[in-house]
Amino acid sequence: MEILPGISVNKKVRFGKPVISGTRVPVDLVLGKLAGGMSYEEVMSEYGITRKNILAVLNYAAKTLSHEEIKAVC
């Protein structure tokens, strides 16, 4: 089931974690690689994905974080 353009979930694929549609590449893996300093080109080459796929991952992350509620603990 596509939850956002380019991002899907299926309980039979990667235990239901969000992945790039049509692949088994998890969203969190791509985000982690980018956060670790890999370039778009390196991630695309390593996992056989496109720039459009990476942008879908970033869009998913942004939309997910926009709904997150943070409560300050003092």
PEGIGI-V907285 format. One record per residue. N is the residue number from 1. SS is DSSP state (hx for helix, st for strand, lp for the rest). PHI is phi in degrees with one decimal (999 if undefined). OMEGA is omega as a letter, one per 20 degrees, with the letter a starting at -180 (NA if undefined). Layout:
((N,SS,PHI,OMEGA) (N,SS,PHI,OMEGA))
This chain:
((1,lp,999,r) (2,st,-80.7,a) (3,st,-96.4,r) (4,st,-150.2,r) (5,lp,-53.7,r) (6,lp,88.3,a) (7,st,-126.0,a) (8,st,-129.6,r) (9,lp,-131.6,r) (10,st,-154.9,a) (11,lp,-60.3,r) (12,lp,-91.0,a) (13,st,-119.3,r) (14,hx,53.5,r) (15,hx,59.4,r) (16,hx,83.9,r) (17,lp,-72.9,r) (18,lp,-63.0,r) (19,st,-130.8,r) (20,st,-68.6,a) (21,lp,-52.0,r) (22,lp,81.6,r) (23,lp,-133.6,r) (24,lp,-112.9,a) (25,lp,-85.4,a) (26,st,-71.6,r) (27,hx,-57.5,a) (28,hx,-64.4,r) (29,hx,-65.7,a) (30,hx,-62.5,r) (31,hx,-59.9,r) (32,hx,-62.6,r) (33,hx,-65.2,r) (34,hx,-65.6,r) (35,hx,-63.8,r) (36,lp,-79.6,r) (37,lp,108.8,r) (38,lp,-68.4,r) (39,lp,-81.9,r) (40,hx,-53.9,a) (41,hx,-61.7,r) (42,hx,-65.6,r) (43,hx,-66.0,r) (44,hx,-60.7,r) (45,hx,-67.5,a) (46,hx,-64.2,a) (47,hx,-113.8,r) (48,lp,65.0,r) (49,lp,-117.2,a) (50,lp,-109.6,r) (51,hx,-59.5,r) (52,hx,-59.6,r) (53,hx,-62.1,r) (54,hx,-63.4,r) (55,hx,-65.3,r) (56,hx,-65.0,r) (57,hx,-62.2,a) (58,hx,-64.5,r) (59,hx,-63.5,r) (60,hx,-59.2,a) (61,hx,-62.1,a) (62,hx,-63.6,a) (63,hx,-67.5,r) (64,hx,-65.2,a) (65,hx,-67.6,a) (66,hx,-67.6,r) (67,lp,-98.4,a) (68,lp,-74.5,r) (69,lp,-107.0,r) (70,lp,-109.3,r) (71,lp,-116.3,a) (72,lp,-70.9,r) (73,lp,-113.7,a) (74,lp,-108.4,NA))
